[in-house]
């Protein structure tokens, strides 16, 4: 039996060591975004979920940065380079309420935006690889 733990890795030491589970995190994002502001979610649980989403966002930022670097020069590549930078800024910004529902929902929206950008890049990457004659590898295998 395999056991998984939530890991808080702000230094990104474990970037490639742990597999990502997109489906699990997508469900978590949907659940967090469905919470009402007055839901009886304990502060400790909100804080733990925020940490999990923060760690996942950091891994997505690393993957998105690598994926966008493989795209040809285009508007998509330019926009995609902005997304990880903005995400890093949001992750490092001192935001009150990290243990609150609003704090967890902010992290959930960030993960959602990173996946949208990642999916756009991934849809474009095979076209770029075919045009360049390359066989670029995709980090999506870590998520499926």
C-alpha positions, 0 to 999 in steps of 0.5 A: 500500500502506498501512502502520500503526505501533504508536503510543505516545500517552500524551497522547492527541493522536491520539485520532481521527486513527488508525482502530482495528481491533477485530478485530486487537486482539481477536485480540491480546488472545486471543493474549496471554491464551493465553500460559503464564506460562513462555512464551518471549516476549522482554521487549521484545516483551511491553513493545511489546505492552503499549504497543499495548494501553495505547494502544488502551485509552486510545482505548476509554476516550475512546469509551466515555466519549462513548458513555455520556454519550449514554445516558439516566440508568439503571443501565447509564449509571452502571456505564458511567461507572465503567468508564472511570474504573477503567480510567484508574486502572489505566493510571496505576497504577505496576505492575511488570512492564510488560515481562512476560507478566503485565503484557501480560495485565493490559493485555489483560484491561483491553481486554477489559473495555472492549470488554464495556462498550462493547458493552453501551452500544452495544446500548443506544444505539439504544434511547436515540436512538429514545426521544429521537428523536435520531440519535446517531452511534456511534464504532464506524465507527472499528472496523469 
